Amino acid sequence: MSKSLPTIIDRAVHQVIPNSLIQHKRKHSSHTDTADTADTADTADTADTDTDPANASLETYFLHKIHGTSVLFQTTKLLRLSPSVYATSTTIFHRFYHRDGCTLQKYDVWSVCLGSVLLACKVEEEARRIREIILVFLHVYRRMRLGVDAHVDLGMRSEEGDSKSLQLPIPISTAHSDILKEKKLTRDEKLNVLRYIRPLPQYGTLYQEWQETIMEMENIILREMGFTLYWIPGTHPHVFLLYFMKVLEIPVDVKRVAQRAWNYCNDSCRIDLCVRYLPEMTACAAIHLACFQDEHGDDGDDDECTSNISLPLSPTPWWHAFVGSGRDDDLSIICNALLALGDDGCINGYMDATNRYVVSMVEGGSFCDPGSFSWNAMD
C-alpha cells in the first residue's frame, strides 16, 4: 500500500469525491459531543439521519453542505476572523448535521451557518457584534443571489431558474435575484448593485428576522452539542502541522510546503472529515500532499520546486509514527478528497453550490428562500 500511495493520490487517477465521503452510514446510536468523542471522531459521529433516499440523492445532501461551508468561508473572511474561527465554525456546522434529528429538511444551512459563526467567535474569543455578523451574511446573501462569482452568467437563465447552457442536470435547485430576469448584468454591474445598497435599519423587520434566526439557532446548536464546545479549537488538523513537520525534519523555512499543507487543512473544512477521521490523519494527509506536490513540481513553477522533499516510506510509512498502522486506506481517502476539491468538476453542481444561492430542503421553505420576506425585501 505504501509503495503505491503516490499513484493513488494522482489527480489524473481520482478526480471525484470518494464515495465513502458522500455515502452516509445510518448508525442509530446515542452519543454526545465531548472531549472523549473528539478522540474517536472517525467512528463516533457517523449517524447521518438526513440521508433519506426517498427524498433526495446523497449528492444533493453533499452539495447543500458544500454550500454551507462556502457561506462560512466568505463570511469569516469578510469579518476578518482568524482561520481558527473558520475551522471552528465548520466543525460546529458538520457536527450539528451529524446529530440525530438535525436534518437538512428541518434546519437550512443559512440558519446553521449564522449560529455556527456566532458560537465560533465566542469559543475562539474573537468577539464580533451580532449586527456585524448579520450585515456580512446579508452581503454574502446578496452576492449569491446575483451570482457575482458564478461561472455561468445567471442573466442567461430562464425565468424558471433553469439553465439551458448547462448540459447536465445538477442535483440541487438554485435561485437568483429577480433583477436578473429583467436585464442581463455583467459582473461589474452586479458589483455596482451591491455597492449602492441602502443601509439596513437596525430596528427594521428584515434585520429583526435575521436577528431572531441567529439567536434561535445559537440555542438549538448549543442544546444539540451538549453545551460543550471548548474542546473544538484543539482538534483542528492545523494544530498538528508544525509539530509533525518538525518531527519529520522538514525545513520549516520552506514556506511553500508549510503553506500548501495549511491550505489543504483549510480545504478539509469544506467536507466532514472532522467527524469521520482524527485530526492527526488529516494533518498527515496535508503534509503528504504538500511534500508530494513539491517533489514532483505539480504547481508548474520549476524555479520554486527545488527542495525535493521526500518522506520515508520504508521500512514503514512515516505516518505510522503519528496515527499507527492500518490507516493507509483512510489516508488515501483523505488525500483523494482534498485533491478532488481542487477540481471544479469533482461532482456535478459543485461550482453552483459554491457560488450561487441553493434553495433549501426545508418543507415550505426557509426564512431566506425564494418567496420569503427576506428574499422579496432584497429586490
C-alpha positions as CSV (number, residue, x, y, z in Angstrom):
1,M,0.0,0.0,0.0
2,S,2.8,2.5,0.9
3,K,4.6,1.9,-2.3
4,S,1.6,2.7,-4.5
5,L,0.2,5.6,-2.5
6,P,1.7,8.3,-4.7
7,T,-0.1,6.8,-7.7
8,I,-3.4,6.5,-5.8
9,I,-3.4,10.2,-5.0
10,D,-2.6,11.3,-8.5
11,R,-5.1,13.9,-9.6
12,A,-5.4,12.2,-13.0
13,V,-6.4,8.9,-11.4
14,H,-9.0,10.3,-8.9
15,Q,-10.9,13.4,-9.8
16,V,-14.1,12.9,-7.9
17,I,-15.1,13.0,-4.3
18,P,-14.6,9.5,-2.8
19,N,-17.8,7.6,-2.4
20,S,-17.1,7.0,1.3
21,L,-17.4,10.7,1.9
22,I,-20.7,11.0,0.0
23,Q,-22.2,7.7,1.2
24,H,-23.6,8.2,4.7
25,K,-23.8,5.3,7.1
26,R,-27.1,5.1,9.0
27,K,-26.0,4.2,12.5
28,H,-28.7,5.0,15.1
29,S,-26.7,5.2,18.3
30,S,-26.8,7.8,21.0
31,H,-23.6,9.7,21.7
32,T,-22.6,13.1,23.0
33,D,-20.0,15.5,21.6
34,T,-17.5,15.8,24.4
35,A,-13.7,15.7,24.6
36,D,-13.9,11.9,24.7
37,T,-15.7,11.7,21.4
38,A,-13.1,14.0,19.8
39,D,-10.5,11.3,20.4
40,T,-12.7,8.9,18.4
41,A,-14.1,11.3,15.8
42,D,-13.6,8.8,13.0
43,T,-16.1,6.4,14.3
44,A,-18.4,8.1,16.8
45,D,-20.3,10.8,14.8
46,T,-21.4,8.9,11.7
47,A,-25.1,8.9,12.4
48,D,-26.2,10.8,9.3
49,T,-30.0,10.7,9.6
50,D,-30.5,13.3,6.9
51,T,-29.9,10.9,4.1
52,D,-33.4,9.5,3.2
53,P,-33.1,8.2,-0.4
54,A,-36.8,8.7,-0.9
55,N,-36.4,12.5,-0.7
56,A,-33.1,13.3,-2.4
57,S,-29.9,11.8,-3.6
58,L,-26.7,11.6,-1.5
59,E,-25.0,14.1,-3.8
60,T,-27.8,16.6,-3.1
61,Y,-27.1,16.5,0.7
62,F,-23.4,16.7,0.0
63,L,-23.8,19.8,-2.2
64,H,-26.0,21.5,0.4
65,K,-23.3,21.1,2.9
66,I,-20.7,22.4,0.5
67,H,-22.9,25.4,0.0
68,G,-23.0,25.9,3.8
69,T,-19.2,25.8,4.2
70,S,-18.8,28.2,1.3
71,V,-21.0,30.7,3.1
72,L,-18.9,30.2,6.3
73,F,-15.7,30.8,4.3
74,Q,-16.9,34.0,2.8
75,T,-18.5,35.4,6.0
76,T,-15.5,34.7,8.2
77,K,-13.2,36.2,5.7
78,L,-15.2,39.4,5.4
79,L,-15.5,39.6,9.2
80,R,-11.6,39.4,9.3
81,L,-11.7,36.4,11.6
82,S,-8.7,34.1,12.0
83,P,-8.5,30.7,10.2
84,S,-9.1,29.0,13.5
85,V,-12.5,30.7,13.8
86,Y,-13.4,29.4,10.3
87,A,-12.3,25.9,11.2
88,T,-14.3,26.0,14.4
89,S,-17.4,27.2,12.6
90,T,-17.2,24.5,10.0
91,T,-16.6,21.9,12.7
92,I,-19.7,23.1,14.6
93,F,-21.6,23.1,11.3
94,H,-20.7,19.5,10.4
95,R,-21.1,18.1,13.8
96,F,-24.6,19.7,14.1
97,Y,-25.8,17.9,11.0
98,H,-24.3,14.6,12.3
99,R,-26.7,14.7,15.2
100,D,-29.9,12.6,15.3
101,G,-32.8,14.7,14.1
102,C,-30.7,17.6,12.8
103,T,-31.6,17.2,9.1
104,L,-31.4,19.4,6.1
105,Q,-35.2,19.1,5.9
106,K,-35.5,20.6,9.3
107,Y,-32.7,23.2,9.5
108,D,-31.5,25.1,6.5
109,V,-27.8,25.7,6.0
110,W,-28.0,29.5,6.3
111,S,-29.6,29.4,9.7
112,V,-27.0,26.9,10.9
113,C,-24.2,29.0,9.5
114,L,-25.4,32.0,11.4
115,G,-25.4,30.2,14.7
116,S,-22.1,28.5,13.9
117,V,-20.2,31.8,13.2
118,L,-21.6,33.4,16.4
119,L,-20.6,30.4,18.5
120,A,-17.2,30.1,16.9
121,C,-16.5,33.8,17.7
122,K,-17.3,33.1,21.3
123,V,-15.3,29.9,21.6
124,E,-12.3,31.5,19.9
125,E,-12.7,34.7,21.9
126,E,-12.7,36.9,18.8
127,A,-15.8,39.0,19.6
128,R,-18.0,40.3,16.8
129,R,-21.3,42.1,17.4
130,I,-24.4,40.3,16.2
131,R,-25.1,43.3,13.9
132,E,-21.8,42.9,12.2
133,I,-22.4,39.2,11.6
134,I,-25.9,39.8,10.2
135,L,-24.7,42.6,7.9
136,V,-21.9,40.4,6.5
137,F,-24.3,37.5,6.0
138,L,-26.7,39.8,4.2
139,H,-23.9,40.9,1.9
140,V,-22.9,37.3,1.0
141,Y,-26.7,36.5,0.6
142,R,-27.0,39.3,-2.0
143,R,-23.8,38.2,-3.8
144,M,-25.0,34.6,-4.2
145,R,-28.5,35.8,-5.3
146,L,-26.8,37.9,-8.0
147,G,-24.3,35.1,-8.9
148,V,-21.4,37.5,-8.8
149,D,-18.8,34.8,-8.8
150,A,-20.8,32.2,-10.9
151,H,-19.0,30.9,-14.0
152,V,-22.2,30.7,-15.9
153,D,-24.0,34.0,-16.3
154,L,-27.2,33.9,-14.4
155,G,-28.7,36.5,-16.7
156,M,-28.9,33.8,-19.4
157,R,-31.1,31.6,-17.3
158,S,-34.8,31.4,-17.9
159,E,-37.4,32.8,-15.5
160,E,-38.0,29.4,-14.0
161,G,-34.4,29.3,-12.9
162,D,-33.3,26.6,-15.4
163,S,-30.1,26.9,-17.3
164,K,-30.1,25.6,-20.8
165,S,-26.5,26.3,-21.1
166,L,-25.7,23.5,-18.6
167,Q,-25.8,20.2,-20.4
168,L,-26.0,18.0,-17.3
169,P,-28.7,18.5,-14.7
170,I,-27.5,19.3,-11.2
171,P,-28.9,17.6,-8.1
172,I,-29.7,20.9,-6.4
173,S,-32.1,23.7,-7.0
174,T,-30.5,27.2,-7.4
175,A,-32.3,30.6,-7.4
176,H,-31.3,34.1,-8.4
177,S,-32.5,37.6,-8.0
178,D,-35.5,39.0,-9.9
179,I,-33.2,41.7,-11.2
180,L,-31.5,39.2,-13.5
181,K,-34.9,38.3,-15.0
182,E,-35.3,41.9,-16.3
183,K,-31.8,42.6,-17.6
184,K,-28.6,40.7,-18.2
185,L,-25.9,42.2,-16.0
186,T,-22.1,41.9,-16.2
187,R,-20.0,41.2,-13.2
188,D,-19.1,44.9,-12.8
189,E,-22.8,45.9,-13.0
190,K,-23.6,43.3,-10.3
191,L,-20.9,44.7,-8.1
192,N,-22.3,48.2,-8.6
193,V,-25.7,46.9,-7.4
194,L,-24.0,45.7,-4.2
195,R,-22.1,49.0,-3.7
196,Y,-25.3,51.1,-3.7
197,I,-27.3,49.1,-1.2
198,R,-29.1,51.3,1.3
199,P,-28.0,50.9,4.9
200,L,-30.2,48.3,6.7
201,P,-32.2,49.8,9.6
202,Q,-31.3,48.0,12.9
203,Y,-34.9,48.0,14.0
204,G,-36.4,47.1,10.7
205,T,-38.4,44.0,10.0
206,L,-35.7,42.4,7.8
207,Y,-33.0,42.9,10.4
208,Q,-35.2,41.6,13.2
209,E,-36.0,38.4,11.3
210,W,-32.3,37.7,10.8
211,Q,-31.5,38.5,14.4
212,E,-34.2,36.2,15.7
213,T,-32.9,33.4,13.4
214,I,-29.3,33.7,14.7
215,M,-30.3,33.8,18.3
216,E,-32.7,30.8,17.9
217,M,-30.1,28.8,16.1
218,E,-27.4,29.5,18.7
219,N,-29.7,28.0,21.4
220,I,-30.5,25.0,19.2
221,I,-26.9,24.2,18.4
222,L,-25.8,24.6,22.0
223,R,-28.5,22.1,23.1
224,E,-27.6,19.6,20.3
225,M,-23.9,19.9,21.1
226,G,-24.4,19.4,24.8
227,F,-23.2,22.9,25.6
228,T,-19.6,21.6,25.3
229,L,-17.7,23.4,22.6
230,Y,-14.5,24.4,24.4
231,W,-12.5,21.4,23.0
232,I,-13.1,22.1,19.3
233,P,-10.2,24.6,18.7
234,G,-7.7,22.0,20.0
235,T,-8.9,19.3,17.5
236,H,-8.2,21.1,14.2
237,P,-5.6,19.5,11.9
238,H,-3.8,22.8,11.8
239,V,-2.7,22.3,15.3
240,F,-0.5,19.3,14.4
241,L,1.1,20.6,11.3
242,L,4.3,22.3,12.6
243,Y,4.8,19.6,15.2
244,F,4.7,16.9,12.7
245,M,6.9,18.8,10.3
246,K,9.5,19.3,13.0
247,V,9.5,15.6,13.9
248,L,9.9,14.7,10.2
249,E,12.7,17.2,10.0
250,I,11.0,19.1,7.2
251,P,12.7,22.6,7.0
252,V,10.1,25.0,8.4
253,D,11.8,27.8,6.4
254,V,10.4,26.1,3.2
255,K,7.4,28.3,3.4
256,R,5.7,27.0,0.3
257,V,5.4,23.4,1.8
258,A,4.0,24.7,5.1
259,Q,1.6,27.0,3.3
260,R,0.4,24.2,1.0
261,A,-0.2,21.9,4.0
262,W,-2.0,24.7,5.7
263,N,-4.2,25.3,2.6
264,Y,-5.0,21.6,2.4
265,C,-6.1,21.7,6.1
266,N,-8.3,24.7,5.2
267,D,-9.8,22.7,2.3
268,S,-10.6,19.8,4.6
269,C,-13.0,22.1,6.5
270,R,-15.3,22.1,3.4
271,I,-16.2,18.5,3.9
272,D,-17.0,16.5,7.0
273,L,-13.6,15.0,7.6
274,C,-13.6,16.4,11.1
275,V,-16.3,13.9,12.2
276,R,-15.0,10.9,10.2
277,Y,-11.3,10.9,10.8
278,L,-8.9,12.0,13.6
279,P,-7.4,15.5,13.0
280,E,-3.9,13.8,13.0
281,M,-5.0,11.8,9.9
282,T,-6.0,15.0,8.1
283,A,-2.7,16.7,9.1
284,C,-0.7,13.7,7.8
285,A,-2.6,13.8,4.5
286,A,-2.0,17.6,4.2
287,I,1.8,17.1,4.8
288,H,1.9,14.2,2.4
289,L,0.2,16.1,-0.4
290,A,2.3,19.2,0.2
291,C,5.6,17.3,0.0
292,F,4.4,15.2,-2.9
293,Q,3.5,18.3,-4.9
294,D,6.8,20.0,-4.1
295,E,8.8,16.9,-5.0
296,H,7.0,16.5,-8.4
297,G,6.7,20.2,-9.2
298,D,2.9,20.0,-9.6
299,D,2.4,23.7,-9.3
300,G,4.1,24.4,-12.6
301,D,6.9,26.6,-11.2
302,D,10.2,24.9,-11.8
303,D,12.2,27.6,-10.0
304,E,10.2,27.2,-6.8
305,C,10.2,23.4,-6.7
306,T,13.8,22.7,-6.0
307,S,13.8,21.4,-2.4
308,N,13.0,17.8,-3.4
309,I,11.4,16.9,-0.1
310,S,10.9,13.1,0.1
311,L,9.4,11.5,3.2
312,P,10.4,7.9,4.2
313,L,8.0,5.1,3.2
314,S,10.2,2.2,4.3
315,P,10.5,0.1,6.3
316,T,7.2,1.6,7.3
317,P,5.4,4.7,6.1
318,W,6.2,7.8,8.1
319,W,2.6,8.5,9.1
320,H,2.5,5.3,11.2
321,A,4.6,7.1,13.8
322,F,1.6,9.6,14.3
323,V,-1.5,7.6,13.6
324,G,-0.4,4.0,13.9
325,S,-0.6,1.2,11.3
326,G,-3.7,0.0,9.4
327,R,-4.7,3.6,8.4
328,D,-3.3,3.6,4.9
329,D,-6.7,3.4,3.2
330,D,-8.0,6.2,5.4
331,L,-5.1,8.4,4.4
332,S,-5.7,7.7,0.7
333,I,-9.4,8.6,1.0
334,I,-8.5,11.9,2.6
335,C,-5.8,12.7,0.0
336,N,-8.3,11.9,-2.8
337,A,-10.9,14.1,-1.3
338,L,-8.6,17.0,-0.8
339,L,-7.3,16.7,-4.4
340,A,-10.8,16.4,-5.8
341,L,-11.9,19.7,-4.1
342,G,-9.4,21.4,-6.4
343,D,-11.2,20.3,-9.5
344,D,-14.3,22.2,-10.5
345,G,-15.9,19.1,-11.9
346,C,-15.3,16.8,-9.0
347,I,-19.1,16.4,-8.6
348,N,-21.8,17.8,-10.8
349,G,-23.1,21.0,-9.4
350,Y,-20.1,21.7,-7.2
351,M,-19.5,25.2,-8.6
352,D,-23.2,26.1,-8.3
353,A,-23.2,25.1,-4.7
354,T,-20.1,27.3,-4.1
355,N,-21.1,30.5,-5.8
356,R,-24.9,30.6,-6.1
357,Y,-27.8,30.5,-3.8
358,V,-29.1,27.0,-3.2
359,V,-32.7,26.6,-2.3
360,S,-33.1,24.8,1.0
361,M,-34.7,21.4,1.5
362,V,-36.9,22.6,4.4
363,E,-40.5,21.8,3.8
364,G,-42.3,25.1,3.0
365,G,-39.0,26.9,2.5
366,S,-36.6,28.5,4.9
367,F,-36.6,32.1,6.2
368,C,-34.5,33.3,3.2
369,D,-35.7,31.0,0.4
370,P,-37.4,32.5,-2.7
371,G,-40.9,33.7,-1.8
372,S,-39.9,34.6,1.8
373,F,-39.9,38.1,3.2
374,S,-36.1,38.2,3.3
375,W,-35.9,37.2,-0.4
376,N,-38.5,39.7,-1.6
377,A,-37.1,42.5,0.6
378,M,-33.8,42.3,-1.2
379,D,-35.3,43.3,-4.5
